[in-house]
Amino acid sequence: MKTFVARKRLTPLMQGALITCGLLAVPLLTTAQTKPAAGTQGKAAAPAKGGAQVVKAPVALAFIDVATSASDMPSMMSGAAQGAQSGGFFGALGGMARGATGSNDRGNVFGNTHSMGFSSGKYVDVSVYTSKNPSLGEATQAIPAGMNLGESLKLIASVPDKPVTYTPSEETPSEPTYEKPKGKISIYWGCGETVRPGQPRTLDVAKSSPEDYAKFFVMRGKVTKGARSQPGNPSWPNKVDDRKVPDTASLVGQHQFVGNGIPDSFKVSLGSAQDLMAPIELAQTKKDGGVNLEWKSIANARGYFISVMGGQQSGNSDSAEVIVWTSSELPDFGFGLVDYQTNADIDKWINEKVILPSSATKCDVPKGIFGEQGAGMLRMIAYGSDAFFAYPPRPADPKIAWEPDWQTKVRVKSTFSSILGGMGDMGGRRSQQSSQSPQQQKPEQKEEPKIKPTDVLKGLLGF
């Protein structure tokens, strides 16, 4: 089912949420790009008013996005799910084939730090820019030995797209057709064994106006563009160097960027807070129609957020319902939160109880939300901290202008994806049984129905 609404009234984040639900036929915007603030890439800061310190744009800028991804989905299914995000049905088939052939140390692709998290691994995206050479095509990043990727990475900028020439041709005009929107979207929120009063909030897509959509899709999240693969910004990984980041890699130590127009002083040292985070280890236990979630605390995590999306359908397509639950104490659709966020926003949303604090290790998905089987796509994130490094340091005297040679922004996260309740024997039931002694485990226990991989793929691919 597709929904056609006035797109000018919907934000990119809302459009992305509708597409993920299968309710809007427009391209998905996975990362929102904001306007550069004064003093960012290629723009000098304006003189400050009132005698405040003048801050000029750094000559060179580097962005390092760091991500750990974990999933208990089999490689074929995770490959299909990841391929379906960008290539639909045929992308899913290709992803399934790649998952079936096993893993190797090549095939790394720029942008994996923003993937949906359907496959396990560690990912780093890097880019560098210098105002002294805006068309810079190549650069080198000397890396610490702990990354286990040799002495350096080769950064290569993408080539500008060739202009496309279009020759108009006479075509027979046709009347555009639109499919009538059908179905409903319901949102639940909050950890606990039972659904709270006043829930769910439900949107009937057949009867709702653009204003109704705007009110319904409450979505926090301010994901800005970090590392970028574009002309003038050499980046890694790339087609020349597509090595995967080893599971044993560590970013701790000195990194140096070298290239035509990059200052010789561009050497930045990263600490443990900027290192690859540990993978999320989530145990799921089905209980009385709900699911108990429990995880190990992760070092350097500022907070956690969990979302589940599923659906129900009885009879014809008019009765189809998309269902979303999040761990937030306030209603939030959650799509904008399962990605990098700033330290200030994370702390703000922890205070508002939208994000779970770093001390949290448990959360229950209430019973009765996703039907008897409790099936839905679960996504979880542990937020690391973002960090900024610049040289030379900012002068303490406000009368002295700050003119940095370079600046580096690093941001870190760890994500997890699964099916709500776990992947059959690899999910919640095994986690629950493994924590029991042999005397506690009952051989006569009635098994819960297993989730079939084919059913999961049908939900992911929309058929």
C-alpha positions in Angstrom: 0.0 0.0 0.0 1.3 3.5 -0.8 0.3 6.8 0.5 0.4 10.0 -1.6 0.4 13.2 0.4 1.7 16.7 -0.2 5.4 16.2 0.1 6.2 19.8 0.7 4.4 19.5 4.0 6.5 16.5 5.1 10.1 16.8 6.5 12.7 14.5 5.0 12.7 12.5 8.3 9.0 12.0 8.0 9.3 10.9 4.4 11.9 8.4 5.4 9.7 7.0 8.1 6.8 6.6 5.7 9.0 4.8 3.2 10.3 2.4 5.8 6.7 1.6 6.8 6.0 1.0 3.1 3.5 3.8 3.0 5.2 6.4 0.7 6.8 6.0 -2.7 9.7 8.5 -2.6 13.5 8.0 -2.3 14.7 7.5 1.3 17.0 10.1 2.8 19.2 8.2 5.2 21.2 11.1 6.4 20.1 14.7 6.8 22.6 17.4 5.8 22.4 20.7 7.5 23.8 24.0 6.5 27.5 24.4 7.5 27.8 26.6 10.6 30.2 29.5 10.4 33.7 28.3 10.5 33.0 25.0 8.8 34.1 23.6 5.5 35.1 26.2 3.0 33.7 29.2 4.8 35.4 31.6 7.1 33.8 32.9 10.2 32.5 36.5 10.2 34.1 38.9 12.6 32.4 38.6 16.0 30.4 41.5 17.4 30.9 43.2 20.7 34.7 42.5 21.0 34.2 38.7 21.2 37.0 36.5 20.0 37.3 36.1 16.2 37.2 32.4 15.1 38.3 31.6 11.6 37.6 28.4 9.6 40.3 25.7 9.9 42.5 25.2 6.8 41.8 21.5 6.8 38.9 19.4 8.1 38.7 15.6 8.8 35.7 13.6 9.8 35.9 10.1 11.3 32.7 8.1 11.8 33.1 5.0 13.9 30.5 2.2 14.2 30.1 -1.3 15.6 27.3 -3.3 14.3 25.9 -6.6 15.7 23.1 -8.9 14.7 22.0 -12.5 15.5 20.4 -12.9 12.0 22.0 -15.6 9.8 24.3 -14.2 7.1 21.9 -15.0 4.2 19.0 -13.2 5.9 21.1 -10.2 7.0 22.5 -9.9 3.5 19.0 -10.0 2.1 17.7 -7.4 4.5 20.6 -5.1 3.9 20.3 -5.5 0.1 16.6 -4.8 0.2 17.2 -1.4 1.8 18.8 0.0 -1.4 17.9 -2.4 -4.1 14.4 -3.8 -3.3 13.7 -7.4 -4.3 16.7 -7.8 -6.6 19.0 -6.1 -4.1 17.8 -8.6 -1.5 18.6 -11.5 -3.8 22.1 -10.2 -4.3 22.6 -9.6 -0.6 21.4 -13.1 0.1 23.9 -14.5 -2.3 26.7 -12.5 -0.8 25.7 -13.7 2.7 25.7 -17.3 1.6 29.2 -17.2 0.2 30.6 -16.2 3.5 32.8 -13.3 4.6 36.2 -12.1 3.5 38.5 -9.2 4.2 37.5 -7.2 1.2 34.3 -5.6 0.0 34.2 -2.7 2.5 32.0 0.2 1.2 31.9 3.8 2.3 28.7 4.5 4.2 28.5 1.3 6.1 28.6 3.3 9.4 25.0 4.4 8.4 23.8 1.0 7.4 20.6 -0.4 9.0 22.7 -2.7 11.1 21.6 -6.1 9.6 25.1 -7.5 9.6 27.8 -7.7 12.2 31.2 -6.0 11.9 33.2 -2.9 12.7 33.2 0.1 10.4 35.1 3.4 10.0 34.3 6.1 7.4 37.0 8.8 7.0 37.2 11.9 4.8 39.5 15.0 4.7 39.2 18.4 3.0 41.5 21.4 2.7 40.6 24.9 1.6 44.2 25.2 0.2 43.2 22.6 -2.5 39.5 22.3 -2.9 39.9 19.8 -5.7 42.1 17.5 -3.7 41.9 14.0 -5.3 44.0 11.8 -3.0 45.4 11.8 0.6 47.0 9.4 3.0 46.1 8.7 6.6 48.9 7.3 8.7 47.3 5.1 11.3 48.3 3.5 14.6 49.5 -0.2 14.5 46.5 -1.2 16.6 44.2 -0.8 13.6 45.8 -3.9 12.1 45.5 -2.3 8.6 49.1 -1.6 7.9 50.8 1.7 8.2 48.3 3.9 6.3 45.0 4.2 4.5 44.7 5.6 1.0 41.9 8.2 0.8 40.5 8.9 -2.7 37.9 11.5 -3.7 35.0 10.6 -5.9 34.9 11.8 -9.5 32.3 14.5 -10.4 29.4 13.1 -12.3 29.4 13.8 -16.0 26.6 16.1 -17.2 23.7 14.2 -18.7 22.4 15.4 -22.0 18.7 15.1 -22.6 17.0 15.2 -26.0 13.3 15.8 -25.7 11.1 13.5 -27.7 7.4 13.6 -28.4 5.5 11.4 -26.1 1.8 10.6 -25.8 0.5 12.3 -22.6 -1.1 10.0 -20.0 -3.3 10.7 -17.1 -1.4 10.1 -13.8 -2.8 7.5 -11.5 -2.7 7.4 -7.8 -3.3 4.5 -5.4 -5.7 5.3 -2.7 -4.0 5.1 0.7 -5.0 2.2 2.9 -4.3 0.9 6.4 -3.2 2.3 9.7 -0.1 3.2 11.7 0.0 2.7 15.5 2.7 3.8 17.9 3.3 2.6 21.4 6.1 3.7 23.8 7.7 3.0 27.2 9.3 0.0 28.8 7.0 -2.2 30.9 5.1 -5.4 31.0 1.8 -3.9 30.0 0.6 -1.2 27.6 0.1 2.1 29.3 -3.2 4.0 29.4 -3.8 6.3 26.4 -1.9 4.0 24.0 -1.6 3.5 21.1 -1.8 6.6 19.0 -3.2 5.5 15.6 -3.2 7.2 12.3 -5.7 6.1 9.6 -3.8 6.9 6.4 -7.0 6.8 4.3 -8.6 9.6 6.2 -5.6 11.8 7.4 -4.5 15.1 6.1 -0.9 16.3 5.8 -1.5 18.2 9.1 -2.5 14.9 10.8 0.7 13.3 9.5 2.8 16.2 10.9 1.2 15.9 14.3 1.5 12.1 14.4 5.1 11.7 13.3 6.9 13.0 16.4 10.5 12.3 15.6 13.5 13.6 17.4 17.0 13.3 15.9 19.5 15.8 14.4 21.8 13.6 12.4 24.3 15.9 10.6 26.7 14.9 7.9 30.0 13.7 9.1 32.4 11.8 6.8 31.5 12.4 3.2 32.4 10.8 -0.1 32.3 13.6 -2.7 34.7 15.5 -5.1 37.4 17.4 -3.2 37.0 15.2 -0.1 39.3 12.1 -0.3 37.6 9.3 1.7 38.1 5.8 2.9 37.0 3.0 2.2 37.0 3.3 -1.6 37.2 1.1 -4.7 41.0 1.1 -4.5 41.3 0.3 -0.8 38.2 -1.7 0.3 39.7 -3.6 3.2 37.4 -4.4 6.0 38.1 -3.2 9.6 39.3 -6.2 11.6 37.3 -7.1 14.7 40.5 -6.6 16.7 41.1 -3.1 15.4 41.7 -0.1 17.7 41.8 3.5 16.7 43.7 4.6 19.8 46.9 6.5 18.9 48.1 9.1 16.5 46.5 9.6 13.1 48.2 11.9 10.5 46.7 13.2 7.3 49.0 14.0 4.4 48.2 15.5 1.0 48.6 18.5 -1.3 47.3 21.5 0.7 46.9 19.7 4.0 49.0 21.4 6.8 52.1 19.4 8.0 50.8 19.8 11.5 47.7 17.6 10.9 48.4 15.0 13.5 45.5 14.0 15.9 45.7 11.5 18.8 42.5 9.6 19.6 41.8 8.1 23.1 39.6 5.2 24.3 36.5 7.3 24.1 36.9 7.6 20.3 37.7 3.9 19.9 35.4 1.3 18.4 32.7 0.4 21.0 32.0 -3.2 22.1 29.1 -4.9 20.3 25.7 -4.9 21.9 25.0 -8.3 23.5 21.2 -8.4 23.9 19.3 -11.3 25.5 15.6 -11.6 24.6 13.1 -13.7 26.6 9.5 -14.1 25.6 7.2 -13.9 28.6 3.3 -13.9 28.7 3.0 -12.2 25.2 5.7 -9.6 25.9 9.5 -9.7 25.5 12.1 -9.0 28.3 15.2 -7.4 26.9 18.5 -7.4 28.9 22.0 -6.4 27.8 25.5 -5.9 29.1 26.6 -2.4 30.0 29.0 -1.0 27.3 32.0 1.1 28.1 31.8 4.8 27.0 28.1 4.5 26.2 26.2 7.7 27.0 22.8 6.1 26.7 20.6 3.6 24.8 17.5 3.6 22.6 15.4 0.7 21.2 12.7 0.6 18.6 10.6 -2.3 17.1 8.6 -2.1 13.9 6.1 -4.8 12.9 2.7 -5.2 11.4 -0.6 -7.0 11.4 -3.1 -7.8 8.7 -6.4 -9.6 8.9 -8.4 -10.0 5.7 -7.8 -7.5 2.8 -5.1 -4.8 2.5 -7.5 -2.2 4.0 -6.9 -3.8 7.4 -3.1 -3.7 7.3 -1.5 -2.0 10.3 2.1 -0.9 10.8 3.0 -1.0 14.5 5.9 0.8 16.1 7.1 0.6 19.7 10.1 2.5 21.2 11.8 2.5 24.6 11.1 6.3 25.0 8.9 7.5 27.9 7.5 10.1 25.4 5.8 9.2 22.1 8.5 9.2 19.4 8.5 7.3 16.1 12.2 6.6 16.7 13.6 6.7 13.1 15.7 9.7 13.6 17.3 8.4 16.9 19.0 5.2 15.7 22.0 7.0 14.4 24.7 9.4 15.6 23.5 12.3 17.9 25.4 15.1 19.5 26.4 14.9 23.2 24.1 17.8 24.1 21.1 16.2 22.4 21.8 12.8 24.0 22.0 14.4 27.5 18.9 16.5 26.8 16.9 13.5 25.7 18.1 11.4 28.7 16.8 14.1 31.0 13.5 14.0 29.1 13.5 10.1 29.4 13.4 9.7 25.6 16.8 7.9 25.7 17.6 5.3 28.4 20.6 6.3 30.6 24.0 4.6 30.5 23.1 2.7 33.7 20.1 1.0 32.1 20.5 -2.8 31.3 16.9 -3.9 31.0 13.7 -3.0 29.2 10.4 -4.9 28.6 8.4 -4.7 25.4 4.8 -4.8 26.7 2.6 -7.8 25.9 -0.1 -7.7 23.3 1.5 -5.1 20.9 2.7 -7.3 18.1 0.2 -10.2 18.3 0.7 -13.7 19.5 3.9 -14.3 17.6 5.4 -11.0 18.7 7.3 -10.6 15.5 8.9 -7.3 14.5 12.2 -5.8 13.5 14.2 -4.7 16.5 16.9 -2.1 16.4 19.0 -0.8 19.3 21.7 1.8 19.6 24.3 2.6 22.2 25.4 6.2 21.8 29.1 7.0 22.1 30.4 10.6 22.4 31.3 12.9 19.7 34.6 14.8 20.0 36.4 17.7 18.3 40.1 18.2 18.0 41.8 21.3 16.7 45.3 22.8 16.4 46.7 25.1 17.5 44.6 25.3 20.7 42.2 28.2 21.1 43.9 31.3 22.7 42.8 32.1 26.2 42.9 35.8 25.4 39.7 36.7 23.5 41.6 39.6 21.8 43.7 37.1 19.9 42.0 35.5 16.8 41.8 31.7 16.6 43.0 30.5 13.3 43.2 26.7 13.4 45.4 24.8 11.0 43.0 21.8 11.2 40.0 20.4 12.9 38.8 16.8 13.3 35.3 15.6 14.3 34.9 12.0 15.6 31.6 10.3 16.5 31.0 6.8 17.8 28.1 4.4 18.1 27.2 0.7 18.5 24.0 -0.8 17.0 22.2 -4.1 17.1 19.4 -5.6 15.0 17.3 -8.7 15.3 13.8 -10.1 15.2 11.8 -9.3 18.3 12.1 -12.4 20.5 15.3 -13.5 18.9 16.0 -15.7 15.9 14.5 -19.0 17.1 17.1 -21.2 18.7 19.6 -18.4 18.3 17.5 -15.8 20.0 15.6 -15.4 23.3 14.9 -19.0 24.1 18.5 -20.0 23.9 19.6 -17.0 25.9 17.0 -17.8 28.5 17.9 -21.5 28.8 21.7 -20.9 28.8 21.3 -18.9 32.0 19.6 -21.8 33.8 21.4 -24.8 35.4 20.7 -28.3 34.0 18.4 -29.0 37.0 16.3 -25.9 36.2 15.9 -26.8 32.5 12.8 -28.9 31.9 13.1 -31.4 29.0 9.3 -31.6 28.8 9.0 -27.9 28.3 6.6 -26.9 25.5 8.5 -25.2 22.7 7.4 -21.8 21.6 6.7 -21.5 17.8 9.8 -20.7 15.9 10.1 -17.8 13.6 10.6 -18.9 10.0 13.2 -17.1 8.0 10.8 -17.0 5.0 8.3 -15.1 7.1 10.9 -12.6 8.1 12.0 -12.0 4.5 8.4 -11.6 3.5 8.0 -8.8 6.0 11.3 -7.2 5.0 10.7 -7.3 1.3 7.0 -6.4 1.4 5.4 -9.5 0.0 
